[in-house]
Amino acid sequence: MTSTSDSKYGQLWERDELILALYLYCQIPFAQTKASNPEVKRLAQLLGRTPSSVARKLGNFGAFDPLLAQKGVSGLTHYSKADKVIWDAFYQRWDALVEESRRLLAFRNAQELPLAVEEAPVISQPIGPTVKPRVVMVRLRQAFFRRSVLSSYQNICCVCGIDLPQLLVASHIISWAANRETRTDPQNGLCLCALHDKAFDRGLLSVSSTFQIIASPILKSSKSNFTSITLTSFHQRPIHLPNRFPPKPEYLQWHLENVFQHSFQ
């Protein structure tokens, strides 16, 4: 493994450590990249580092995040050249990041540590028997996609703003079956509640390339007041935009052309 140094703090970071740091960075909100975060503490324990050191490294990655820059958030400026190398090597190559990170976690014999949450922690190794390695990787990619999307939208539905984790879904814009290359891409995701996820999946709702909600004419045929309040009323409203990984306009256009119900058929 090649060692790299953090120029400000004088600590050596291995390439493998940087990969795991980026893996965690993508899956927690930037505002939570703090030493007090249990996920940060878990990675620090695994790497034999302090939580503060890991939190600084996550902040360094924030300096390269394009959407954070658009929002005027600069991240930490005292990053190393190696940080940028890892960012460039894996940003937009999400399958590779997941596979390499899980290999490194297995190599380090990371064990799952229980948290008082429904999902398994990010920095953990799957335990128990596995039927096929391929099945395991599919599940890991799905978990990475879900956590990256939900954290980007700060765990609120981008249509209605509901913030109950039990009701939130990381919804694919281009469906899982339609394009293998976009399955793990967080920019192919929207954080939606269960109702709006189903409506989006069935083409009753869509989102324009300018991030405006579009309601299908089919909804107007419903005489239900509930339909009007929960679905039709959001027509032409903007979605709640994420802090990271904004949906790509070309992905949204695909949904409009291939899934959205433009009229009665």
C-alpha positions in Angstrom: 0.0 0.0 0.0 1.2 3.5 -0.8 1.3 6.0 2.1 0.3 9.6 1.6 0.5 12.5 4.0 -1.9 15.1 5.2 0.1 18.2 4.7 -1.5 20.1 7.6 -1.7 17.5 10.2 1.4 15.4 9.3 -0.5 12.1 9.4 0.1 9.3 6.9 -2.9 8.0 5.1 -2.8 4.8 3.1 -4.5 4.7 -0.3 -6.8 2.0 1.1 -7.7 4.2 4.0 -8.6 7.0 1.7 -10.9 4.7 -0.3 -12.8 3.7 2.8 -13.1 7.4 3.8 -14.6 8.2 0.5 -17.0 5.3 0.8 -18.2 6.6 4.1 -18.3 10.2 2.8 -20.8 9.4 0.1 -23.2 7.8 2.5 -23.6 10.3 5.3 -24.8 13.9 5.1 -22.0 16.4 4.8 -23.2 18.1 8.0 -22.7 14.9 9.8 -19.1 14.3 8.9 -18.1 15.1 12.5 -16.0 13.3 15.1 -19.1 12.6 17.2 -20.9 10.6 14.4 -20.9 6.9 15.3 -20.1 6.0 11.7 -17.0 8.2 11.8 -16.0 6.7 15.2 -16.4 3.2 13.7 -14.1 4.0 10.7 -11.6 5.6 13.1 -11.5 2.5 15.2 -11.0 0.3 12.1 -8.2 2.4 10.8 -6.6 3.0 14.2 -7.1 6.7 14.0 -8.9 9.4 16.0 -12.4 10.4 15.1 -11.2 13.9 14.6 -8.7 12.7 12.0 -11.3 10.8 10.1 -13.7 13.8 10.2 -11.0 16.1 8.8 -10.4 13.7 6.0 -14.1 13.6 5.1 -14.1 17.4 5.2 -11.2 17.3 2.7 -13.3 15.3 0.2 -16.0 18.0 0.6 -13.6 20.4 -1.1 -14.0 18.5 -4.4 -17.8 18.1 -4.3 -19.3 20.1 -7.1 -22.7 20.7 -5.6 -21.3 21.8 -2.3 -19.3 24.3 -4.2 -22.4 25.6 -5.9 -24.0 26.0 -2.5 -21.0 28.0 -1.2 -19.7 25.2 1.0 -16.0 24.7 0.5 -15.1 21.7 2.6 -11.7 21.7 4.2 -9.1 23.3 2.0 -6.0 21.6 3.5 -6.3 18.5 1.5 -3.5 16.4 0.0 -2.9 15.5 -3.6 -3.7 11.9 -2.8 -7.2 12.9 -1.7 -7.8 14.4 -5.1 -6.4 11.3 -6.8 -8.8 9.0 -4.9 -11.7 11.4 -5.6 -11.0 11.4 -9.3 -10.4 7.7 -9.5 -13.8 6.7 -7.9 -16.2 9.6 -8.3 -18.8 8.5 -10.9 -17.4 5.0 -10.7 -19.7 3.9 -7.9 -19.7 0.1 -8.6 -15.9 0.2 -8.4 -16.0 2.1 -5.1 -18.4 -0.3 -3.5 -16.5 -3.4 -4.6 -13.1 -2.1 -3.6 -14.4 -0.8 -0.3 -16.0 -4.1 0.6 -12.9 -6.0 -0.3 -10.9 -3.7 2.0 -13.3 -4.2 4.8 -13.2 -7.9 4.4 -9.4 -7.8 4.4 -9.4 -5.8 7.6 -11.8 -8.3 9.1 -14.3 -5.5 9.9 -17.1 -6.8 12.1 -20.6 -5.5 12.2 -21.2 -3.3 15.3 -24.8 -2.9 16.2 -26.4 0.6 16.2 -29.9 1.6 17.4 -31.0 2.0 13.8 -32.8 -0.2 11.3 -30.0 -0.4 8.8 -26.6 -2.0 9.2 -23.8 0.5 9.7 -21.7 1.6 6.6 -18.4 0.3 7.9 -19.2 -3.3 8.4 -18.7 -6.7 6.8 -21.6 -8.9 5.9 -21.8 -11.9 8.2 -23.4 -15.3 7.9 -23.5 -17.6 4.9 -23.8 -16.2 1.4 -25.3 -18.1 -1.5 -23.4 -16.4 -4.3 -20.8 -13.5 -4.2 -22.7 -11.9 -7.0 -25.9 -11.7 -4.9 -24.0 -10.2 -2.0 -22.5 -7.5 -4.3 -25.9 -6.6 -5.7 -27.2 -6.1 -2.1 -24.2 -4.0 -1.2 -24.7 -1.8 -4.2 -28.3 -1.4 -3.4 -27.4 -0.4 0.2 -24.8 2.1 -1.0 -27.3 3.6 -3.5 -30.0 3.9 -0.8 -27.8 5.5 1.8 -26.2 7.9 -0.6 -29.5 9.1 -2.0 -31.3 9.4 1.4 -28.3 11.2 3.0 -28.1 13.6 0.0 -31.7 14.6 0.5 -31.2 14.8 4.2 -33.8 12.0 4.7 -36.8 13.9 3.4 -39.1 13.2 0.5 -38.2 15.5 -2.3 -41.9 15.9 -3.2 -43.8 16.3 0.0 -41.0 16.8 2.6 -42.0 13.9 4.9 -39.1 13.0 7.1 -40.1 9.6 8.6 -37.3 7.1 7.7 -39.7 4.2 7.8 -41.6 5.7 4.8 -38.6 6.8 2.7 -37.4 5.1 -0.5 -34.3 5.7 -2.7 -36.2 5.6 -6.0 -34.4 4.9 -9.3 -35.1 7.5 -12.0 -33.9 5.1 -14.8 -35.2 1.8 -13.6 -32.9 -1.0 -12.3 -33.7 -3.2 -15.2 -33.4 -0.6 -17.9 -29.7 0.4 -17.5 -27.0 -1.6 -15.6 -24.6 1.4 -15.7 -26.9 3.7 -13.7 -27.9 1.3 -11.0 -25.5 2.5 -8.3 -25.3 6.1 -9.4 -26.7 8.3 -6.6 -27.5 10.9 -9.3 -30.0 8.4 -10.7 -32.0 8.5 -7.4 -34.7 10.6 -5.8 -35.6 10.3 -2.1 -39.4 9.7 -2.1 -42.0 8.6 0.4 -43.7 5.3 -0.3 -46.7 7.0 -1.9 -44.7 9.2 -4.2 -42.2 6.5 -5.0 -45.1 4.3 -6.3 -46.6 7.2 -8.2 -43.2 7.9 -9.8 -42.6 4.3 -10.6 -46.0 4.0 -12.3 -45.6 7.2 -14.3 -48.2 9.3 -12.4 -45.5 11.7 -11.3 -42.3 12.8 -13.0 -39.7 15.5 -12.6 -38.6 17.9 -15.4 -35.0 18.7 -16.2 -35.5 22.0 -14.3 -36.6 19.9 -11.2 -40.3 20.8 -11.4 -42.8 18.1 -10.4 -45.1 17.0 -13.2 -48.5 15.3 -12.5 -50.0 13.0 -15.1 -53.3 14.0 -16.6 -54.6 10.7 -15.4 -54.6 12.0 -11.8 -57.1 14.7 -12.8 -59.7 12.1 -13.5 -59.7 11.0 -9.9 -62.6 12.4 -7.8 -60.8 11.6 -4.6 -59.9 14.6 -2.4 -57.0 12.6 -1.1 -55.5 12.3 -4.6 -55.9 16.0 -5.2 -54.1 16.8 -1.9 -51.3 14.2 -2.0 -50.6 14.1 -5.7 -52.1 16.6 -8.1 -51.5 19.6 -5.9 -47.7 19.2 -6.3 -47.9 19.8 -10.1 -45.3 22.4 -11.2 -43.8 22.7 -7.7 -40.1 22.4 -7.4 -38.6 19.4 -5.7 -36.6 19.7 -2.5 -33.1 19.7 -4.0 -30.3 17.5 -2.4 -27.1 18.8 -0.9 -25.2 16.3 -3.0 -25.7 14.1 -6.0 -28.4 16.2 -7.8 -30.5 14.1 -10.3 -29.0 14.3 -13.8 -31.3 16.0 -16.3 -30.7 13.3 -18.9 -31.9 10.7 -16.4 -35.1 12.8 -15.7 -35.7 13.1 -19.4 -35.5 9.3 -19.8 -38.2 8.9 -17.2 -40.4 11.5 -18.9 -40.0 9.7 -22.2 -40.2 6.1 -21.1 -42.3 6.0 -17.9 -44.4 9.1 -17.4 -48.1 8.8 -18.4 -48.6 11.8 -20.6 -52.3 10.9 -21.4 -54.8 8.2 -21.1 -53.8 5.1 -23.0 
